[in-house]
Amino acid sequence: MRLELIDLHERRDTRGSLIFGERPADVPFEPLRFFVVGDVPIGEVRGRHAHLECDQLLICIVGAVEVTLDDGNDRQRVVLNSAAKALRIPPGVWGEQCYLTEGARLLVLASQKYDPDDYISDYDAFILSKRESE
């Protein structure tokens, strides 16, 4: 598994900064949904699931969040602590997010509308499905 971190574009001047991304260069799918996760206590873990079809792009817009990705063979961790970095979680990859700072906010762009049938929320079932697909 190759961790896909995307450097977003940042413009700074005396008035502040503007961070942006454009499709398709920076956002590798058409977002059909977005959401922001916040007010998560320090040390709490969110996510803990994989998607069958949904592609996601995670951007930590405030604070710091450690993201763990697992493709069934390889497990990698990255700390998101800049709105200028985006992390892609493709379908079929287990994702967990641990909130490291008070007030952290995670913006997520998703390629699919919410569909509960697209989630694999049991890690053992996720690993079994990966082994069966090999």
NORQUIFEN-V200773 format. One record per backbone hydrogen bond with DSSP energy under -1.0 kcal/mol. CO is the residue of the C=O (numbers start at 1). NH is the residue of the N-H. E is the energy in kcal/mol with one decimal. If there is no record, write none. Layout:
BEGIN
[[CO/NH/E] [CO/NH/E]]
END
This chain:
BEGIN
[[4/88/-2.4] [6/86/-2.3] [9/20/-2.5] [11/18/-2.5] [13/16/-1.8] [16/13/-2.5] [18/11/-2.7] [20/9/-2.6] [22/26/-3.2] [22/27/-1.3] [33/110/-3.1] [35/108/-3.1] [37/106/-2.5] [41/44/-2.1] [44/99/-2.2] [46/97/-2.5] [49/95/-2.5] [50/120/-2.6] [51/92/-3.2] [55/111/-2.4] [56/89/-2.7] [57/109/-2.5] [58/87/-2.6] [59/107/-3.4] [62/105/-2.2] [64/100/-2.2] [64/101/-1.1] [65/80/-3.2] [66/98/-3.1] [67/78/-2.1] [68/96/-2.0] [69/76/-2.7] [70/94/-3.0] [74/71/-1.9] [76/69/-3.1] [78/67/-3.3] [80/65/-2.4] [82/85/-1.5] [84/8/-2.9] [86/6/-3.6] [87/58/-3.1] [89/56/-2.1] [90/93/-1.1] [94/70/-2.0] [95/48/-1.2] [95/49/-1.5] [96/68/-2.7] [97/46/-3.3] [98/66/-2.9] [99/43/-3.6] [101/104/-1.6] [105/61/-1.4] [105/62/-1.4] [106/37/-2.6] [107/59/-2.7] [108/35/-1.9] [109/57/-2.2] [110/32/-2.8] [110/33/-1.6] [115/118/-2.3] [116/119/-1.1] [118/52/-2.3] [120/50/-1.9] [122/126/-2.2] [123/127/-2.6] [124/128/-2.3] [125/129/-2.4] [126/130/-1.9] [127/131/-2.3] [128/132/-2.3] [129/133/-1.3]]
END
